Structure formats: structure tokens, C-alpha cells
Amino acid sequence: MNRHDKSSLPSDWLEGFYSGERRVMQECYTDFFDTVFQSVGRVLGGADQETVVHEVFFKLLSEEKMRRSFTGGSLGAWLSAVARNRAIDFWRKYRREQNAEPDFMDSVEHPASFGSIDRSDARITLERFHDELLPVKLKAVFKARFIQGLSQREAARSLGMLRTTLAYQERQVKRELRRFLKGKQER
């Protein structure tokens, strides 16, 4: 069966597509994964490309409104356009985030939060925090973002994780660091 043109799609297949029938959605994923992957790849690469591909198929699987927006023509061309548009939106958002991303030390606390710790002691303090108090699962994020100074995108790419996952873990690191620094000031 040619699933590239609505006129050649059997009406029961098309209704199964619109209603999100499992078998039809599986066929759609199998038949059009490469199409979506290539369309997104024209705009994004690496982990960002994979993220957008998964987002497109997630929306396709979970939102009947999206499926019903396919009104005719080539299903592959429609999916390609949807994927390309989502990739462009993702890239625009990334560009805005890049321009708005604060420096780590500005985002943790004002330098005065280090209290009596001078700059020469700051590195020792941070190393102690990393070695003794930071949970193991957060150490790689801490090192990439706060020691190496990588951007969120660079750190996520180097650690092989989604940027959103990294951002969540980064917030946990900041919370732990604030507690640690507050405890040092109280001593």
C-alpha cells in the first residue's frame, strides 16, 4: 500500500490514523521515521535532532488534533513539513536560551554569598563540595557546568543527556551548593 498520498490511503487506514489506532501508528512510525529524521537533520544535529524527532512522533501519537491536521496530499511531505517546522522552532528557542543563559556564578548567588571565603579558597571549597558532599549522580553535571564552564548545550552533549535533564540536575546542584555555602557561613 502506498502511504505517501492520501488519495491512495484506504479509508479504514486513514480513520485508524486519525483515531490513533496502535497498528496504524506503528506503521506510520516505521514508514516515516527516516523522513522525519532527515527533515529535522536539515536544521539540527546530534541530541537536539533526536529530541525533536521524538517530540514529533510523541505529538503524533498523543494528539488527535495534530493527526487531523493532515487533510490531504502526501503524508510523508506533511510529516516532513511538521518535522522541519518543529526543528526550526526548537532552534529559535535554543538561540533565545543561548542569549539569555546567565553565567553560573551569577545564577548561584551573588559572590558575597561565599562570605569570608576569598578567591584562592573558593576552588578548594568547591572541590570539597564536589568530593565530599555532592551526590554521585550530580558530579558530572557539576564538573561540566561549574568547573569546566561549558554551556548547558555543550555540557548536555558531552554527557549524552537531554538539555532539560541537565538543567534539572543543575538546579539540584545549585540547591545543594547554596546549602553548603550557607552552612560554611554559619560556622
MOLINNOR-V948490 format. One line per field, one symbol per residue. phi: phi as a letter, one per 40 degrees, with the letter a starting at -180 (. if undefined). A space follows every 10 residues. Layout:
phi=???
//
This chain:
phi=.cccbdcccc cccccccccg ddcccccccc cbdcccdccc ccbbbfcccc ccdccccccc cbbcdccccc bigccccccc cdcccccccc cccdcccdcc cccdccccac dcccfcccdc ccccccccdc cbbcddcbcc cdcccbccgc cdcccccccg bccccccccc cccccccdcc ccccccc
//
